[in-house]
Amino acid sequence: MKNPIYGLLRSLPYVVCFVLFQFSNGQVSEPLHNHSLEAYTPPSLKAPFDVCFLNQSTGFLVGDNGSAYQTQDGGLNWSEYQPLWLGDSGFRYRRFYKRSPTHWLVGGTSLVQSTQDGGSTWQSFLSPQDPFNPENIDIHNFDMVEGLTGYAVGGHAMILKTQDGGIHWQKESQGKGILSGIESFNGENPIAVGYSASTERIISYYQFGRLINVHMAYDTSYGLWADSVNGDWSISTSSTYLLSDLNFINSTTGWAAGTDKGSNTHFVLKTINGGENWSRYPVDNSTTDNDAFDMKLQFLDSTYGYAIIKHTNLMYKTVNGGISWTSLSLPENYLTNMYFIDKDNGWVVGYYNVSNGYVLKTEDGGSSWNFVYRSGIYHSSLAESIIFNSQGIGYLGTIDAKGIYAVYQTLDSGTTWHYMGSPSKNPHQLVSLSVDTLFLLSEEGLPQVSVNNGNTWSDLSSCQIEYPGDMQFYGSLTGWICGYYNLSTPRDLLYKTMDGGTHWFLAYESSSPRKLTALFFRDSKQGWMAGSADTTILSTQDGGLSWNSQYIPTVNIGNPDYRDICFTDSENGWVVDGYGNIFRTQNGGNTWGLQSSPITAAWRKICFQDSTTGWILGEQGQILFTQDGGNLWYLASTSFNSTFKDIAFGPEGTGWIASESSEYPLYRLVPGEFPQVTGLKNKDWEVYEDNE
């Protein structure tokens, strides 16, 4: 990236590298401490089980291993929420239940918790348990009705009742199976549904080379239906129906979610007389996986309702009270739950593996979805490009294991990142002008632009570049895109804008293409370009309208593979290539010379903070730095086992390196933690691990 930078290196969290300088006379200089990059792993959401929003801004998540999170910005950022954090191990069925103004969180084996003040404080109760069995009972659902009466259902087909607001519980019924839903609006004639279970089932799959085991369900043979008349519970069974959820909007109108195991299709049962009579309506007619029977419902009123099939990407919507359903398209799989605050605004949550989850949001009733949080992106995606604009807002371009491109944004200098959109092309380079306008260059095809902060993208059809090379803006209005066109008549192209990217015109064209790959303008007039197919580079003094050739003496005449250009002023500049060469000019490019380097590596990026401090980024994890204006380059790192792709710095000084590594796609450079180095010449370098 071509913005002015200043960045300082920070130590890895577990391996601290010290670099020793050996003088020729035998003296050893003071070692450099804290002298390597920090592999950055942002906070992640463990596989979420349920989500609850109190309003458009404030929401809660509960997930694997007793985890709990809170958001106060509609889901963009999540932080651990200690009042709900259990910190226990194992798979826990925790679920939110709302009976305004009280919100309840149930499940797991330790506590039932409730809040009446929007989550500011929570009251805890002992979890309902089987009084005749010392084992804790997983509570799958919960219903507190008027007054202090409530019901809980869960494992062992357990039905428990409280009459003092959850302080004490008594067993109403027990049997074989799991009850997963219960409803009772007036405390009379409660209804529960569930399914029979015989053996535990563990679903196993591979995600990014890692074996994931999810305790998803039980082997099921038939559904359970339980209702109470005068306090006596009767449980009936169905030979093929598996019932997984209940949702009532008042004392008379409600729905039950079911799966027909005979045909592996889903349906709802609807009642309008409090459960005395039920009508069946199909949700889908397509055959689904045998394990996809856990359907969840949420009705907003007698008309609008939503359904999801857990651990799939299947979601449905009804606008006529459940009589007919339409399928909604979602960009991700492995759903776990949903929450709508009205018929248009809602969230769904899911997981990639037990350690990482995502949050999707809709504002149009499920017609379109945006990721508002996507944890673990750095372990499941390869970073392609990174940039910060003048406002300090950063963007990260990635590609995941499925070949899907994505753009993420940070508003807090990289502490947290959230998903902005999926362009159709590889985000090889990103350029940001403002909070709304974002440009993208891929390795092939037309450049793209987004004017809505990365949510949607369109081609810059006026820039007919088949292979984009580099893009740069000077200020917010003047910008350039270079590249080459290889169809019919091959030629180099340079497009220019003077109105912030709204309109572009062809500023330069050459029928003797250098295959332009690198571009640098130090102001609105003076600039340079280089390519991969010619040893000369080009310079301009009029903003790119006319260009002169400058010769670089390189041995790789046939394919010089120039990667990047950087100038600190009108005279001093550098070009790096893919063969490990560093070329320097001290007269504006009139003459160039080969500069010595501690190592030879395939260089990718070069950038300077000012006239003295600069960095060179190697493709395979090598980093060089200078503090004397580029006269001498020193080795800061030999390798991080990563393919470095891009480097960028925020206005406050924090730097980031984007790496094509699924383990460590981001490295962070923190200002103020790199000591000044002076007077070091001809030193031998030794890197070793400090295991203290």
Secondary structure, 3 states (H helix, E strand, C coil): CCCCCCCCCCCCCCCEEEEEEECCCCCECCCECCCCCEECCCCCCCCEEEEEECCCCCEEEEEHHHCEEEECCCCCCCEECHHHCCCCCCCCCEEEEEECCEEEEEECCCEEEEECCCCCCCEEEECCCCCCCCCCCCEEEEEECCCCCEEEEEECCCEEEECCCCCCCEEEECCCCEEEEEECCCCCCCEEEEEEEEEEEEEEEEECCEEEEEEEEEEEEEEEEEEEECCEEEEEEECCEEEEEEEECCCCCEEEEEEECCCCEEEEEEECCCCCCCEEEECCCCCCCCCCCCEEEEECCCCCEEEEECCCCCEEEECCCCCCCEEECCCCCCEEEEEECCCCCEEEEEEEECCEEEEEEECCCCCCCEEEEECCHHHHEEEEEEEECCCCCEEEEEEECCCCEEEEEECCCCCCCEEEECCCCCCCEEEECCCCCEEEECCCCCCEEECCCCCCCEECCCCCCCEEEEEEEECCCEEEEEEEECCCCCEEEEEEECCCCCCCEEEEEECCCCCEEEEEECCCCCEEEEECCCCEEEEECCCCCCCEEEECCCCCCCCCCEEEEEECCCCCEEEEECCCCEEEECCCCCCCEEECCCCCCCEEEEEECCCCCEEEEECCCCEEEECCCCCCCEEEECCCCCCEEEEEECCCCCEEEEECCCCCCEEEECCCCCCCCCCCCCCEEEEEEECC
